[in-house]
């Protein structure tokens, strides 16, 4: 009989007392790695008993469907009667009335929970695609939304605001944060309502997510500004040095990230103006200027950065 991983760890070789074994799939045996004693034989083969040489053969011969997923309201298990208009022509003329009745009743028997989930997960898929977030985040947000729905947290609030607040919170956990302004623009929910819903949901679902760091914004902002890898690395180094000097403590992460990117772009001769950085990051030029001066003074590079920035501006003119 096949053994679990825990059972294998408890096994001992009767000859030498070793606990290290390996499996020989061809002979269906478990063998001691030290002395070669056969510990177990006649193992059950749990692999597939057919071969496939292309994708079509694999799909025809497989006996299982797609894996369960929270991205669909039915976990991917429910079948649909007559999916698509073309299915009608496959049904004999005498059976078409029955076909329409079955389709109608299948739609009527959908529960309110499934209808809510169906709409919410469609909105979630659009939001994740628009913001370019990972699939793992998509799956986890879908699971959390279902928990919120079962607890009755969605009642009295818009589905879009709940989905947007969950995306905002989990994006920070996955080290790919999005600003409130970006989430609000993508979802169409005002920032104030989004913030209020986020605080409510995180409290009710016991979500303890740390605030986003300035470092987590650097890769995406650098990519949006089309900066080279060495400039991005330089910006990260500048931020870490500023953190050691305790300069950016308590400051907004977006402003600090923008200032570090601006300094790095100047030092790496890939100059971006404060206006260009501000437009991408979504902060004001004044914020970037203040953070830039604080960081540059702490690192003793203010005069160097100012001189190089002026030189580049004169060349561009």
C-alpha positions as CSV (number, residue, x, y, z in Angstrom):
1,X,0.0,0.0,0.0
2,X,1.2,3.5,-0.7
3,X,2.6,5.4,2.3
4,X,2.2,9.0,3.2
5,X,5.2,11.3,3.6
6,X,4.8,11.2,7.4
7,X,4.7,7.4,7.4
8,X,7.9,7.2,5.4
9,X,9.7,9.5,7.9
10,X,8.7,7.0,10.7
11,X,10.0,3.9,8.7
12,X,13.3,2.3,9.7
13,X,15.3,-0.2,7.8
14,X,15.2,-3.6,9.7
15,X,18.8,-4.3,8.6
16,X,20.8,-1.1,9.2
17,X,18.2,1.2,11.0
18,X,18.5,3.9,8.3
19,X,15.5,6.2,7.7
20,X,16.5,7.2,4.2
21,X,14.7,5.4,1.3
22,X,14.0,5.9,-2.3
23,X,11.2,4.6,-4.6
24,X,11.9,2.5,-7.7
25,X,8.9,3.2,-9.9
26,X,9.8,0.5,-12.5
27,X,9.9,-2.3,-9.9
28,X,7.3,-0.8,-7.6
29,X,9.6,-1.1,-4.6
30,X,10.7,1.1,-1.7
31,X,14.5,0.5,-1.1
32,X,16.8,1.5,1.7
33,X,19.3,4.0,0.4
34,X,22.1,2.8,2.7
35,X,22.1,-1.0,2.4
36,X,19.7,-1.7,-0.5
37,X,17.2,-3.8,1.4
38,X,13.7,-3.9,-0.2
39,X,11.4,-2.4,2.5
40,X,8.2,-2.6,0.5
41,X,7.1,-4.1,-2.9
42,X,4.0,-4.3,-5.0
43,X,3.3,-0.5,-4.7
44,X,0.2,0.8,-6.4
45,X,0.8,2.9,-9.5
46,X,-1.1,6.1,-9.2
47,X,0.0,7.6,-12.5
48,X,-2.2,7.7,-15.6
49,X,-2.6,4.4,-17.5
50,X,-2.7,6.1,-21.0
51,X,-0.4,8.1,-23.1
52,X,-1.0,11.3,-25.1
53,X,1.1,12.6,-27.9
54,X,-0.6,16.0,-28.5
55,X,-3.0,18.4,-26.7
56,X,-6.1,17.0,-28.5
57,X,-5.4,13.4,-27.3
58,X,-4.7,14.6,-23.8
59,X,-8.0,16.5,-23.6
60,X,-10.0,13.5,-25.0
61,X,-8.4,10.9,-22.8
62,X,-8.3,12.7,-19.5
63,X,-10.9,11.7,-17.0
64,X,-10.8,14.8,-14.9
65,X,-11.9,18.4,-15.6
66,X,-10.3,21.7,-14.8
67,X,-9.0,22.3,-11.3
68,X,-11.3,23.9,-8.7
69,X,-11.0,27.7,-8.6
70,X,-12.5,30.5,-6.6
71,X,-12.4,32.7,-9.8
72,X,-15.8,31.2,-10.8
73,X,-18.9,31.3,-8.7
74,X,-19.5,27.6,-9.1
75,X,-15.8,26.7,-8.5
76,X,-15.8,25.5,-12.2
77,X,-18.0,22.5,-11.5
78,X,-21.4,23.5,-12.9
79,X,-22.3,22.6,-16.5
80,X,-24.5,24.8,-18.7
81,X,-27.3,23.6,-20.9
82,X,-26.8,24.9,-24.5
83,X,-23.9,27.2,-24.1
84,X,-24.0,29.4,-27.2
85,X,-26.5,30.0,-30.0
86,X,-25.0,27.3,-32.2
87,X,-26.0,24.6,-29.8
88,X,-29.7,25.0,-30.9
89,X,-29.0,23.5,-34.3
90,X,-27.6,20.3,-32.8
91,X,-31.0,19.6,-31.2
92,X,-33.7,17.8,-33.2
93,X,-36.7,20.0,-34.1
94,X,-39.1,18.0,-31.9
95,X,-36.8,18.5,-28.8
96,X,-36.2,22.3,-29.2
97,X,-39.1,23.3,-26.9
98,X,-37.8,21.0,-24.2
99,X,-34.3,22.5,-24.8
100,X,-35.6,26.0,-24.2
101,X,-37.5,25.0,-21.1
102,X,-34.4,23.4,-19.6
103,X,-32.3,26.5,-20.3
104,X,-35.0,28.7,-18.8
105,X,-35.3,26.7,-15.6
106,X,-31.6,26.4,-15.2
107,X,-31.3,30.2,-15.1
108,X,-34.3,30.4,-12.7
109,X,-32.8,28.0,-10.2
110,X,-29.6,30.0,-9.7
111,X,-29.4,31.2,-6.1
112,X,-29.0,34.9,-5.1
113,X,-25.5,34.0,-3.7
114,X,-24.4,32.6,-7.1
115,X,-25.9,35.7,-8.9
116,X,-24.0,38.0,-6.6
117,X,-20.7,36.0,-7.0
118,X,-21.1,35.8,-10.7
119,X,-21.4,39.6,-11.0
120,X,-18.6,40.3,-8.4
121,X,-16.1,37.9,-10.0
122,X,-16.7,39.4,-13.4
123,X,-15.9,42.8,-11.9
124,X,-12.9,41.4,-10.2
125,X,-11.5,39.9,-13.4
126,X,-11.9,43.2,-15.1
127,X,-10.1,45.1,-12.3
128,X,-7.2,42.6,-12.0
129,X,-6.7,42.7,-15.8
130,X,-6.8,46.5,-15.9
131,X,-4.3,46.9,-13.1
132,X,-2.0,44.1,-14.3
133,X,-2.1,42.1,-11.0
134,X,-0.9,38.5,-10.5
135,X,-3.2,35.4,-10.8
136,X,-2.5,34.3,-7.2
137,X,-3.9,37.6,-6.0
138,X,-7.0,37.2,-8.2
139,X,-7.7,33.8,-6.6
140,X,-7.2,35.0,-3.0
141,X,-9.4,38.1,-3.5
142,X,-12.2,35.8,-5.0
143,X,-11.9,33.6,-1.9
144,X,-12.0,36.5,0.5
145,X,-15.1,38.1,-1.3
146,X,-17.0,34.8,-0.8
147,X,-16.2,34.8,2.9
148,X,-17.4,38.4,3.1
149,X,-20.6,37.5,1.3
150,X,-21.3,34.5,3.6
151,X,-20.8,36.8,6.7
152,X,-23.3,39.3,5.3
153,X,-20.7,42.1,4.9
154,X,-21.8,43.0,1.4
155,X,-25.3,43.9,2.4
156,X,-25.8,47.7,2.2
157,X,-22.6,48.3,0.2
158,X,-21.8,48.2,-3.5
159,X,-20.2,45.0,-4.8
160,X,-17.6,47.2,-6.7
161,X,-16.5,48.9,-3.5
162,X,-15.9,45.6,-1.7
163,X,-14.0,44.1,-4.6
164,X,-11.9,47.3,-5.0
165,X,-11.0,47.5,-1.3
166,X,-10.0,43.8,-1.2
167,X,-7.8,44.3,-4.3
168,X,-6.2,47.4,-2.7
169,X,-5.4,45.6,0.5
170,X,-4.0,42.4,-1.0
171,X,-2.0,44.2,-3.7
172,X,0.1,45.6,-0.8
173,X,0.6,42.1,0.7
174,X,1.8,40.8,-2.7
175,X,4.4,43.6,-2.8
176,X,2.8,45.1,-5.9
177,X,0.8,48.0,-4.3
178,X,-1.5,50.3,-6.2
179,X,-2.4,53.7,-4.9
180,X,-5.9,54.6,-3.9
181,X,-6.1,57.0,-6.8
182,X,-5.3,54.1,-9.3
183,X,-7.9,51.8,-7.7
184,X,-10.5,54.6,-7.7
185,X,-9.9,55.4,-11.3
186,X,-10.1,51.7,-12.3
187,X,-13.2,50.9,-10.3
188,X,-15.1,54.2,-10.6
189,X,-15.4,54.3,-6.8
190,X,-14.6,57.6,-5.0
191,X,-11.5,57.6,-2.9
192,X,-13.3,58.4,0.3
193,X,-15.8,55.6,-0.1
194,X,-13.0,53.2,-1.1
195,X,-11.0,54.0,2.1
196,X,-14.1,53.7,4.3
197,X,-15.0,50.3,2.8
198,X,-11.4,49.1,3.1
199,X,-11.2,49.9,6.8
200,X,-14.6,48.2,7.4
201,X,-13.7,45.0,5.5
202,X,-10.2,44.6,7.0
203,X,-11.6,45.0,10.5
204,X,-14.4,42.4,9.9
205,X,-12.2,39.9,8.2
206,X,-9.3,40.3,10.7
207,X,-6.9,41.4,7.9
208,X,-3.7,42.7,9.3
209,X,-1.7,44.1,6.4
210,X,1.3,46.3,6.9
211,X,1.4,49.7,5.0
212,X,3.1,49.7,1.6
213,X,6.8,50.6,1.7
214,X,8.5,53.0,-0.7
215,X,10.7,50.3,-2.1
216,X,7.7,48.3,-3.3
217,X,6.7,51.2,-5.6
218,X,10.1,51.6,-7.2
219,X,10.0,48.7,-9.9
220,X,6.6,49.7,-11.3
221,X,7.3,53.5,-11.3
222,X,10.7,52.8,-13.0
223,X,9.0,50.7,-15.6
224,X,6.3,53.3,-16.3
225,X,9.1,56.0,-16.7
226,X,11.0,53.6,-19.0
227,X,14.2,53.7,-16.9
228,X,17.0,51.3,-17.2
229,X,17.7,48.5,-14.6
230,X,20.7,50.2,-13.2
231,X,18.7,53.4,-12.5
232,X,16.1,51.3,-10.7
233,X,18.8,49.6,-8.6
234,X,20.4,53.0,-7.8
235,X,17.0,54.3,-6.6
236,X,16.6,51.3,-4.3
237,X,20.1,51.9,-2.9
238,X,19.3,55.6,-2.3
239,X,16.0,54.7,-0.5
240,X,17.8,52.1,1.8
241,X,20.5,54.7,2.7
242,X,17.8,57.2,3.5
243,X,16.0,54.7,5.7
244,X,19.2,54.1,7.6
245,X,19.5,57.9,8.1
246,X,15.9,57.9,9.3
247,X,15.0,60.6,6.8
248,X,11.8,59.1,5.2
249,X,10.2,57.8,8.4
250,X,6.6,58.8,8.6
251,X,6.6,60.2,5.0
252,X,4.3,59.1,2.2
253,X,5.8,56.1,0.4
254,X,4.8,57.3,-3.1
255,X,6.6,60.7,-2.6
256,X,9.7,59.0,-1.2
257,X,9.8,56.6,-4.1
258,X,9.4,59.4,-6.6
259,X,12.2,61.4,-5.0
260,X,14.6,58.4,-5.1
261,X,13.7,57.8,-8.7
262,X,14.3,61.4,-9.6
263,X,17.8,61.4,-7.9
264,X,18.8,58.1,-9.5
265,X,17.7,59.3,-13.0
266,X,19.9,62.3,-12.6
267,X,22.9,60.4,-11.3
268,X,22.7,57.8,-14.0
269,X,22.4,60.4,-16.8
270,X,18.9,59.3,-17.6
271,X,17.2,62.5,-16.6
272,X,13.5,62.8,-16.0
273,X,12.0,66.1,-14.9
274,X,10.1,66.4,-11.6
275,X,7.0,67.1,-13.7
276,X,7.4,63.8,-15.6
277,X,7.9,61.8,-12.4
278,X,5.0,63.6,-10.7
279,X,2.6,62.8,-13.6
280,X,3.4,59.1,-13.4
281,X,3.5,58.6,-9.7
282,X,0.4,60.8,-9.0
283,X,1.9,63.2,-6.5
284,X,2.7,66.9,-6.8
285,X,6.0,68.5,-7.8
286,X,6.2,70.2,-4.4
287,X,6.1,66.8,-2.7
288,X,8.9,65.4,-4.9
289,X,11.0,68.6,-4.4
290,X,10.6,68.4,-0.6
291,X,11.4,64.7,-0.3
292,X,14.3,65.1,-2.8
293,X,15.9,67.9,-0.8
294,X,15.6,65.9,2.5
295,X,17.1,62.8,1.0
296,X,19.9,64.6,-0.9
297,X,20.9,66.6,2.2
298,X,21.0,63.5,4.4
299,X,23.2,61.7,1.9
300,X,25.4,64.8,1.1
301,X,24.7,64.7,-2.6
302,X,22.4,67.8,-3.0
303,X,25.0,70.0,-4.7
304,X,26.1,67.2,-7.1
305,X,22.5,66.3,-8.1
306,X,21.6,70.0,-8.6
307,X,24.6,70.6,-10.8
308,X,24.0,67.5,-12.9
309,X,20.3,68.4,-13.3
310,X,21.1,71.9,-14.5
311,X,23.7,70.6,-16.9
312,X,21.2,68.1,-18.4
313,X,18.5,70.7,-18.7
314,X,20.9,73.1,-20.6
315,X,21.8,70.2,-23.0
316,X,18.2,69.5,-23.7
317,X,17.5,73.1,-24.5
